[in-house]
Amino acid sequence: MFKKVLVANRGEIALRVIRACRELGIKTVAIHSEADAASLHVRAADEKVCVGPAEAALSYRNIPNVLSAAEITSVDAIHPGYGFLSENAHFAEVCESIGIKFIGPTSENIAMLGDKAKAREVVARRGLPVTPGSLGELKSEDDALQAAHKIGFPVIIKATAGGGGRGMRVVNKAEELGRAFQAAQAEAKATFGNEGVYLERYFLEPRHIEVQVLADHRGHVIHLGERDCSIQRRHQKLVEETPSPVVDDKLRREIGRVAVEAVKAVHYRNVGTVEFLLDKDRNFFFMEVNTRIQVEHPITEMVTGIDLIKEQIRLAAGHPLTVRQQDVTMNGHSMECRINAEDPEKFTPSPGLITKYSAPGGFGVRVDSAMESGATVVPHYDSMIAKLITHGRDRQEAMARMRRALDEFVIDGIKTTIPLHRRIFDDPDFQKGHVSTAFLEQLLAR
């Protein structure tokens, strides 16, 4: 097992990793920007190193500075969390080359699956269901137009190196395609440094279903069931739950089998998530693999009892899986709300000083956050400041517990999306499980 781990992230996920390491008896090093010098994750670690100014490109994404921090503190491994360098194949490769373990999949896994178009090709060759679309990166607008006519409008253009809803454009008719193609390429290049795009059929009201997988160095792979992440705004998830209200045992076994086969196709290692679209007829299609821990991993932990961060660390240290597929059980129902520092109506960022922070508690309630009274939400990073998670015997109890917890959650001094989450959980369609990726837009239009 590792003796010391550097946590190459910030906020709640950094604190989450530090806590897991402490339970495993592992020392931790927190990196931070100048803006985060007084942050909770920095105070929680055994050591700290400033890696640059507030701008992420000069600090948390600055590979030479992060590796320098790792070397001067003599760590065995680096945990990247999510975002920043977590899906950077070059960073993982450099870690491997200097003898520092990257707590995640191999650099080859990240490179292969980080290119969404290539990942689709690999999975399609395996005979698994893939969303209809282009195979491989589109070279020109003409190629995109031909592919669109072949599968039929509407279509969605996506960045091959994308994620988080960036580099995406929906196209409803041929006349819109040229401008959308150029816009998607430009955003992809600006965000990911890669202008490559591909094209898929755009389903009007699908569900977004993802499957958590774990894989060890011996080639053993298991899945931990599905998460329903259909409540989104502009492809950014806001509410997640497990199990999905529409996935029964038969479908769960089948979609789990496909997820396992997909990652086996690239000899995947460590923890990952396979994402699917589920249409109204309960047909599912592979979209992509996220080669990192997901923001919404706590709900899977709540229903399975498996600590995914500890599993990441153990797997990276070369330990085999200790859980067999037949040992995995899903107990009850869990939900998560992403609490963002945003105006809940305009969706504009709301940085500033938190004058009062009082998190909810009680049976079946969990809050993952690095915020506290007197903390400042800085404008340089993602706006998510807390994850509110509930667990119940069934979906009704998990929802009731979430509504109660949302009412208890107090964050003063800035605006947050708590009022929006209350509105979602009070909606009759949501309460019945009648949702899709179009749900939020329809709710806001009422």
N, C-alpha and C positions, 0 to 999 in steps of 0.2 A: 504494500500500500504506500501511497505517496506520503512524504513527510511535510511538504510545504507546497501550497498551491497559490498561484497568482490569479486573482479574479479580474479579468480584463473587461469590466463593465461597470455600471453604476446603478443607483436606485434600488428598487425592490428586488430585481433579479440578482444583483450583486450581494445584497444582504441575505437572500435566500441561499445562495451558494455558500457564503461564509458560515451560516448557521449549520448547514449540512456537513461542512468540513469539520466544524467544531465537534459535532456529535460523533464523527469518525476519528477524532483525535488528530486531525491534520491542522497544522499552522496555516495561516492565510496572510496574503499580501494584497492590500487594496490599492489599485491605481486610481488617480483622480485628476481632474482638470483643476485649474485655479478656481473655477467657479464652484467646484464641489468640495473644497478643502474641509468644510465643516459638516459634510454630509454624514448621515447615520451609518452608511456602509463603511465609511472611512474609519469612524470611531469604533466600529465593531471588529475590525480586523486586527491581527497581531502586529502588522507592519503596514506602512503606507508609503507611496511614492507618487509625487506629482509628475505627470507626464506631458504637461503643456497647458496652454491657455484654454479658454472656454470652448472655442470652436472644435467640434469633434474631429475634424480632419487633422487638426494639429495636436490632438491629445488621444482620445480613445481609439481613433482610427490610424494613429501614427505608429506604424509597425516598428520602425527603429527605436522609438522611445519606449514602446511597450516591451520590446525584447530586451532593451537595456535595463529596464526596471526588473525584469525577470532574472537577468544575469547577475545584477549587483545584489539581489536578495537571495540568490542560490535556490530557486524553486525547482521542484521536480516536474511540475505540470502547470498548464494554464487553462482555466475554465473561461470560455468566451461569453457565456450567457446567451442572449439572443440579440440580434441587431449588431451594429458596429462590425467587428471582425469575425463574427460567429460562422459566417458562410463564405469566408475568404480563403480560397484554396491555396493561394500563395502564402498566406500567413501560416496556415496549417503545415504546409510543406517546409517552410523555414524553421518552424518549431521542431519538426521531426529531424531536420538536418543538423540542428545544434544540440540534440539530445534532450529537449524539453517536450514532455508529452502534451499533446493537444487533446483536451477532454472533449471528444466528439468523434465523428467519423474520420476516415483517412482523407488525405488531401485529394486522392483519386476519386473517392466517393463524392466529395464536395464539387470537384471540377465537373464530373460527369452529370450529376443531378442538378448542379447549379445552372447548367444550360438547359432551360425548360424544354426547348425544342429537341435536343438530343435525348433527354430523358423520355420524352414521348416516343421517340423512335425505338429506344431500347425496350420499353414496355410493350409497344405494339408488336415488335418482333417476337416477344414472348407469348403472343396470342392473347394478351389481356385487353379488356375493354378500355379504349382511349377515346376521349372526346373527339368527335369528327373535326378534322382541320388539316392544316398543312403539316407535313412531316419534314422537319428541318427548318432552318432559318430562311426567311424570305429574302431574296436578293434585290427585288425591285417592286415598284408599284404594280407593274404588269403581272408579276408572279402572284402578288397578293390578290389582284382582281380575278385572275384565273382560278385561284383556290377558292375565293369567295363564291364565284358562280358555280363551282363544282359542288360545294356543300350547301349553298343557299343562304340568303340573308335572313335575319341579322347575323353578323359575325362580331367577334371581338379580337382586336389586335393586342398582343401581349409582348412585353420585353422578354427575351430569352434569358436574361440575367435578373429578371424582375422579382418583385415581392412587395407586399404591403400596399398593393393597389397602384403602384407607380408604373408608368410606361404602358398604360392600358387605354384603349379607345374602342367604344362600341360603334359599329357602323350598320345602319339600317338599310342603306341603298347604295348602289354602285357609285353614284355621283359624290357621295361623301367620303369614299375610300381614300382618294389621293391625299386630301388634307389630313385625314385621321392617321394615315400611314406616316406622313412626315412628322406630325405632332408626337406620335408614339415613339418614333425613332429619336427625336430631339430630347424628349423627357427621359428616355432610357439612357441616352448618352450622358446627359447631365447628372442623372441619379446614380447610375451604375458604372459609368465609364465604358459602356458597350451599347452600341445602337442597334444590335440585332433584335429582330422581332419575328414572331410567328403568328398564326391565325387559327382561331377555333370557332366552331358554331357557338352562337350566343343563345343560351337557353333563357327564356323570358322570366320564369319563376321557379328556378330549381332550388334545391337545398344544397348547402355546402356541408359535406360530411367528411371528416378526417379520421384516420385510424392511427393510434399510437403504436409504434413498433420498437422492440428492443432486440439487438443482435450482438452476439459475442464473437470472439476471434476464432472460435471453432466452427462457425457457420450456423449455429443454432439461432433461430429467429422466432419470436413470439409476438402476438399483438395483444393489446389491452383494451379492446373494444373501440367504439366510435365516439366521437364528439360531434354535436350538431352546432355549427358556427354560422347559421344562416342569417342572424340578425347583424347586418352590416350597413355601413354608410360609405359609399364610394370605395367599396372593396376593403374597407377597414372594419374588422370585427368589433362588435360592442358587447354582445352577450353570447355566451356559450353554455352548452349543457350536455350532460351525459347520463344515461343513454339518450339517443334521439327518440323523440315521440313516435316516429314512423318506422323505425328499424326494429323488426322482430328477430327472434333467435335465428331463423333460417337465413335471413338477409345478413345478419351480423356475421355468421359463420362464413358466408360467401365473400362479403366485402373484406373480411379479415384475411381470408385465404389469398385474395388477390393482392392485398397490401403486402403480405409476407412474400409472395412470389415476386412482386415488383422490386423489393429491396434485395432479395436473393439474387436477382438478375445482375446486380452490380457488386455482389459480395460485400454488402453493407456491414458496417460495424457501428456499435454504440446505439444511441437513442435517436429516433427520427419520427417523422409524421408523414403519412401518405394521404394526399388530399384528393377528394372525389366530388363530382357533381351528381346529384340524384334527381332524376326528373319526376314528373307527376305520375308516371307509370312504374315508378320504383326501379327504373333502369339506372345503373350507376356507371360513371366514366372516370378514368384516371385523369387527373390534372397535373400533379407535380408531387415532388418529395421535398419537404423542408428538412435540411440536414443539421438540425439544432434542436434545443429544447424549445417548446412553444410557450407563448405567453399564457395560454389556457391549460397548461399541464396540471395545475392543482385539482381540477375537477376529476381528472382520471385518478389522481392519487386518492381523492376522497372516496371514490367508489370501489377501488381495488385494494387500497391499503398499501400500495407500493410507492416508496419514495423515489421518484424519478431522478432527482439530482444525485442522490446517493448511488443509484444504479449507474448513472453516467460515469461517476468517479470510479466505481468498482470495475466496470467494463473497460474503461480506459487504462486501468492498472493491470489489465490482463486476466481478471477474474472471470470465470464462466458464469453463464446464467444459472441462477439457483432456482428459478421458477419454470415449470413446464407449462405448456399451453393448457393442459387439462386442470392445472392448479389455479388458473386465473378465474376469479369470480367477480361479478359486478353486484355490489350490494347497495341498494337504494338508488337515489338520484341526486345529482349535484349540478349547480349552476354557478356561473361567474359573470359579474358585471365589471367591465373595465371603466374605472372612474378617471376621466380625463380633466385636465385643467383647461376647460374650454367653455365658452358661452354656450349654454344648452340649446339656444335657438339659432344663433348665427354661426356656431361652430368655429368661431375664431379663438385663437389661443388666449389664455388668461393667466399669464405669469404674475408673480408677485409674492408678497409676504403672507404666509398663513398665520392669521392671528389666533385662531383656535382650531385644534384638530382633536376630535373625539371619535374614536372608532367604535363600531358596534361590537357586541360580544354575545355570550350565551351559547347554549348547546347548538352544535351544528353550524357555527359561524366561524369563518376564517378570514382574516384580512392580511394580504401580502402588500406591504408598503414600506417605504423608507421615509415617510413624511412624519412630521410632528409639529406641535405648536411652536411658532418662531422660525420654522424652516422657510426658505425662499424657493419658490418654483422659478427656475431660470428659463429664459426663452430659447436656449440653444439646443434643446434636445426634444425627444418625443414628449407629448403632452400627458401621457398616462402617468398618474401619480399613485394609484392604488388599484388592487384587485379585490373585489368583495366576493367571497365564495360561500355558498351555503350547501348543506347536505341534509337530506331528509329520507324517510322511509320510502317515499314515492315522489312523483313530480309535484303533486299538490302541496305536500309538506315543504319541499324545497322552495317552491314559489312563495308560500306564505311566510317562510322564514326570511326569504330575500326581501319581501315587501317590508317586513318588520325591521330588518337590518338597515335598509335604505332610509327608513324614517329615523333611525337612531344615528345615522352617520352625520357628523357635523364637521364641515370644513368651511371656515370663515376667512374672509380677507381676499379671496379669489372666487371666480365663478367655476363651477364644475358641472359635469353631465349627470349628477345625481337626479335632478328633476326629470330629465329625459328618461332615465332608467325607471323611475316611478311610473311614468306614463306608459312605458312599454309593458311593465308588469301588471298594470291595471287594465290593459287592453283585452277584451274578450277573446279575440282571435288568437292572441299569444297564449292566453290561459288555456285554450283548447288545443294548442300545438299546431294551429293552422298558419304556418309561416313559410316564407321563402326568402331568397336574397333581396326580393323587392319589397319586403314587409315594411321596412323603416320609411322608405320614400312614400309608400301608400299611407302610413300612419301620419307622417308629417303633412301630407296633402289634405287631410280631413279638416 
